[in-house]
Every structure is written in structure tokens, then in C-alpha cells.
Amino acid sequence: MNIDRYKQIAQFDTDFKKMNIVSFIPSPKEEDFKRGYITRYFLTKANDSNGVIYEIRKKSTSKFSNNPFYLTVSLDWRITGDPIDIKKSNTASLKIASKTISKISLYLPNLLQFHKK
């Protein structure tokens, strides 16, 4: 943990309250397929590198992103096009997201999830 993260946590209200995490599985709409991608949102506990990773709704990210006990990340998930290009694109998105949530690729092993030709 870096010193800036420690300072953020140290100044946070120490009366920790477990927050209700509601998992979410997106259902891409036709407009998403026309655009070619969806944005997905994830969170995990900041102090548990092997902790559960949750996919959450966009509107839920604000209550967790300001809380130092949780790590949140969003990524663009490609859903249309050539399968080889989709795999490359989604791998790149996972690589970027893994800088925040290191094991996110274990949560998303299917790089063609939601794929539509």
C-alpha cells in the first residue's frame, strides 16, 4: 500500500460500516451493439488482494469510489466485431483495469462474453 492510500484511509471515519454490495450482470441493448462496446464497473475490498470481485451498476460506483475500504474500476468491454479483434481489445482493457484490481482477469475469463457478430 502506498503512503497516499494510507493517508486517505487514516483520515476516513474509522467507524466502518459494511456496505451492501449488489452484484449486477449487464444485458447489452441494441444501441450498445451498434456502438460496439459496453462500460462495465467492478469493485473489491481494498485490503484483500484475493477478495471477491463484484460487478456493479454504474450508479453504485459513486458510493464506493469515495470509500477507501474499496477499490473500483470501470472498463470498456468490446462486444461486436471480429472475435480476434474483440479478444485483443478486451485483453487490453483488462490489463489496464488490473492496475487497480489485480485479479480482475480471473473474474472475466471469457473475452467474448456478450459477443455479437
N, C-alpha and C positions, 0 to 999 in steps of 0.2 A: 504494500500500500504506500502510495507516495504521501509526502508531507501535506500537500494541499488537500488531499482527500481526508487525512486525519484531522486537519483543522476544521474542515467542513462538518465532520461528524462530531467533533468535540464541542462545537458551538450549537449543535442541534439540541432541541429539547430532549433531555435524557429519559423522559417518561415514555418509553417505547410502547406503542400500541400496535398489535398485529393488525395489518391492513387486510381487508378482504380482497383476494385476488380472484377475478372471474376470468377463466380461460375462454378463448374465442377461436373459432375456426372460420376463416374468411370464406365467403362464397362470391367469387368474381361475377360481376354483372357483364352484360353485353358491352357496355361502354368501356369497361376495363379491358376486355378482349380487343376492342378497337384501338385502345391506347397502347396495348401490348404488355402492360405490367400492372401490378398492384403494389401498394406500400403495406408492409407488414410490420407489426410492433411487438416487441418482446421485452420481458423483464426477468430478473433473477435477484436473489438476495446478494448484497454486495460482499458479505463476509463468508460466503460459501461457494468456493470455486467448483464444487461438484453438486451444487444445488439444482433444484428443479428449474427448468426454463419454461416460462409461460408465454403463450401468445395471447395478446390482449387487444382490445379495441383502441382505436386512436384516442377516443375521448377519455380513456382510463390513464393514458400516459402522463397527463399533467399532474395527477395526484401522486404518482410515483417518481417522476423525474426530479422533483424538488426534494425528495426524501433521500438522505444519504445512506439509508439502510438498503436501498435497492438500486440496481443498475438497469437502465432502459436503453433500448436501441431500436432504430427503425431501419428497414432495408427495402429497396425496390426489388421486387420479385417478378422476373420476366415470365409471361405466360403464353405468348404467341410467337410463332416463327419456326425456324429450323431447329430441331432438337439439339443439334450440336452447338449452335449459337446460344440457345437458351441455357444449356449446361455451363458454357463458358461465362455467360453473363451472371448467372446465379451463383456460380463459384466465386466470381469477383465480389459480388455483394456480400457473400458470407465471409470472405476474407476481411473485408472492411469491418463488418459487424463483429467479427471475432476479436477485434481490438478492444471492444467493450465487454462482450460476453464471450469468453474464450472458447467455450464448448458448444456454441450455437449450431455448428455444422452437425453435431450429433442429434440435435433436435430436428434438423431438416435434411435427412439423408437422401430424399427423393428430389433431385434437382429439376425434375419435370412435373412436380406437383402443380395441378391446375392447368397443365399444358393443353392448348387447343391449337390445332393446325390452322 
